[in-house]
Amino acid sequence: MADRAKRRRKRIAYLGGALALLLALVLTGLLAMQAWRLADNRAMGQAWAWLQSQAPATVETSPPW
């Protein structure tokens, strides 16, 4: 009887460890996705700033008359 209880506690401990590992992997994945999104937003902001710097500062138009 003691062996059965010991095995049950061991199995519960393994399942708890596996659950903790799974949770850690999911949270790490979410953190990586957020970091990727922030880096992409920063790169897009830099590209947009560069593109705007290439345009002329003012557009000269002649009057319609």
Order of alpha helices (4+ residues) and beta strands (2+ residues): alpha
